[in-house]
Amino acid sequence: MSRYTIDRYSSRVVFAFGMTSFVILVLIAGFIMRESLPALREVGLIRILFGSDWYPRYDEYGILTMVVGSVVVTTISLALALPLSLGAAVLLAEVAPPRVRAIVRPAIELLVGIPSVVFGLVGMVALAPLIADIGGSGSGSSVLAASIVLAVMVLPTITSISEDSIRALPRTYKEGALALGATHWQTIWRVMVPAAKRGIMAGTILGTGRAIGETMAMVMVIGNAPIFPAGLLSPARTLTGNIAVEIAAATGIHQSVLYVTGLVLFVMVMIINSASLLAYKRRAS
């Protein structure tokens, strides 16, 4: 078989795989939309999306408190994880000696393989009681506990992609800066990190998707109260947690509203990815 034939069939196989992924995405979106239609017709999107009361027993299906909870926890977790991830990426790419790098990198990558329920268990058993002791009241299951657990979960994703982006830079960037008299740290923070911003942004986007879609750990450490977060020590509930907690016992309109919750999550992730892609293109241009 000639190389031309291999290349032609390979391109077709890759195209088929890509289209399969797209079709699966469309089917999932269509299924969620179909299951959401009863609630959208009977309750209405405005009432669901902007209602602040969640009492399915009394036909109150407002998810605004959970939208706010998801956004708050995701934002705080990224604010905690991004500096740590960037620092770890710089350490592994430019600062750490080979022996330290050989220990630290596998340790960070190991975090990716730990099930989310384990993070939630550690947060529930160790972190939440510590926060309760510091705060002086409550169980410690709160926005702060959920944000810290989530920050640890997204840290390896952002770190790995940022490190790869820094390592992929041409050596001339570093050599040119050093030749002009810049110190090692000046070269890292003023030349290499800005030059790797595309990869760092890509890692942040993936981390955001992981954070906003996390379920099990959030259910275990956030308190699961469908209220607006009143502070870092306040309990809350995320959109994913709401689905996980109530889907087993939900029927009828209640179940359909939970599919609307999934639809809102779907749209939120699309908006985040689209906004990040737009910002990426503007910086690139």
C-alpha positions, -999 to 999 in steps of 0.1 A, spaced: 0 0 0 15 33 -11 20 63 12 -6 83 -7 -32 56 -1 -23 54 36 -25 92 40 -59 93 22 -74 66 43 -59 81 75 -74 115 68 -108 98 63 -105 79 96 -96 111 114 -125 129 98 -149 101 108 -137 102 144 -141 140 145 -176 138 130 -185 110 155 -176 133 184 -197 161 169 -227 138 164 -225 125 199 -224 161 212 -255 170 191 -273 139 203 -266 147 240 -278 183 235 -309 171 217 -317 146 245 -313 172 272 -334 196 253 -362 170 247 -363 161 283 -364 198 293 -394 207 272 -421 198 297 -406 221 324 -400 249 299 -436 247 288 -452 244 322 -429 264 344 -410 286 320 -373 294 315 -375 328 332 -391 314 363 -366 286 365 -335 306 358 -343 337 378 -363 321 406 -346 320 440 -368 295 457 -362 257 453 -391 238 469 -402 211 444 -429 199 469 -446 233 465 -438 236 427 -410 262 433 -382 255 409 -359 285 410 -322 276 403 -307 311 406 -292 303 440 -274 273 425 -262 293 395 -247 318 418 -232 290 440 -216 274 410 -201 306 397 -188 317 431 -171 284 439 -156 281 405 -142 317 406 -127 313 441 -112 279 432 -96 293 401 -83 323 420 -66 299 444 -54 274 418 -41 297 391 -12 312 410 -2 279 425 -4 262 391 16 288 374 43 287 401 45 249 399 47 251 361 76 276 363 93 255 390 91 223 369 101 240 336 128 263 346 139 262 383 138 228 398 169 205 394 163 172 376 161 152 408 134 174 423 116 176 390 115 138 388 97 137 422 74 167 419 60 161 384 48 126 390 32 138 423 13 165 406 2 142 377 -9 117 403 -36 141 415 -53 137 381 -60 100 387 -74 104 422 -112 100 421 -132 130 430 -150 111 458 -116 108 475 -110 145 474 -145 150 488 -139 125 516 -107 142 526 -124 176 525 -153 163 546 -132 145 572 -102 168 575 -108 202 559 -144 209 570 -138 203 607 -107 225 605 -128 253 589 -155 248 616 -129 252 643 -115 283 628 -149 298 621 -162 289 655 -196 275 643 -213 252 619 -200 219 604 -174 236 581 -191 224 549 -191 257 531 -181 276 500 -146 279 513 -142 241 518 -156 234 484 -133 261 468 -102 247 484 -110 211 474 -119 222 438 -86 242 436 -66 211 444 -85 192 418 -79 216 389 -43 224 399 -27 195 380 -46 202 348 -35 239 347 0 230 358 7 203 332 -5 224 303 13 255 315 45 236 319 43 221 284 36 256 270 67 271 287 89 242 276 77 245 240 90 280 237 120 285 213 153 286 232 160 319 215 135 336 238 155 327 269 189 331 253 181 365 239 168 378 272 198 366 291 221 380 264 205 414 269 214 413 306 181 401 321 183 379 352 169 344 352 138 356 371 133 386 348 135 363 318 110 339 333 83 364 344 88 391 317 96 370 286 87 333 290 55 334 309 40 361 287 51 342 256 34 311 269 1 329 277 -18 309 250 -11 276 266 -17 290 301 -51 303 289 -59 269 274 -51 252 307 -72 277 326 -102 270 302 -99 233 308 -96 239 345 -127 261 345 -146 233 327 -135 208 352 -144 231 381 -179 240 370 -187 204 361 -175 188 393 -202 170 412 -193 144 439 -167 164 458 -190 194 459 -219 174 472 -197 162 501 -182 195 512 -204 224 502 -233 219 526 -260 215 498 -282 243 510 -301 259 481 -295 294 493 -274 324 481 -239 322 496 -237 347 524 -199 344 527 -170 320 526 -183 301 556 -218 298 542 -232 266 528 -244 266 492 -254 243 464 -240 239 428 -260 231 397 -242 197 394 -248 190 430 -285 197 427 -288 172 399 -269 145 418 -288 150 450 -323 150 436 -324 131 403 -329 96 420 -362 107 436 -374 131 409 -404 125 387 -426 145 363 -419 182 362 -393 180 389 -372 156 368 -377 178 338 -365 209 357 -333 189 366 -328 184 329 -332 222 324 -304 225 351 -282 203 329 -291 225 299 -281 256 318 -248 240 326 -243 230 290 -249 266 279 -226 280 307 -197 258 295 -203 269 259 -203 306 269 -171 301 289 -153 283 261 -165 308 235 -155 338 256 -121 323 263 -116 315 226 -125 350 216 -101 365 241 -74 341 229 -79 352 193 -78 389 202 -45 385 221 -31 364 193 -39 391 168 
